[in-house]
Amino acid sequence: MNKLLALVAAAFVCGGAFANTSPVGLWKTIDDGTKKEKSLVRIQETNGVLNGKVEKILDPEAKPDAVCEKCSDERKDKPVAGLTIIRNVKKNAEDAQLWDGGDILDPNNGKVYKVRLKPTEGGQKLEVRGYIGAPLLGRTQVWQRVE
């Protein structure tokens, strides 16, 4: 009986650890230059495709009603809070730890970059790499899981 209970407990622990290796969840964005908290972004999955929206702005220096003035697509002049900044990301067919193929918007400059997401530290951190052309030509932010 004790072995059965231990096995069930281990299954729950392992299952929880594997569940967090997906980028799906709520993330605190950390600026790679200043190391300051900037926002909360919720990444959701629909039919195998990930999209992420700014849920809340945390930066005390940012305007709470800020809009994406520099965006050049349908997101121009839309409020940053509630804005979809990650679109069309899918699990990489060759590397199970990577999610890519979509894009990410930097609302500060309005530029759209290709994006690669990689959960690390058991899914508690997320490496978010925005780039032009190849992943070598870009920058990485490390976001922290909130939930």
Secondary structure, DSSP 8 states (H G I E B T S, - for coil): -HHHHHHHHHHHHHHHHHHTTSS-EEEEEE-TTT--EEEEEEEEEETTEEEEEEEEE--TTS-TT-B-TT--STTTT-BSTT-EEEEEEEE-SS-TT-EEEEEEEETTTTEEEEEEEEEEGGGTEEEEEEESSSTTSEEEEEEEE--
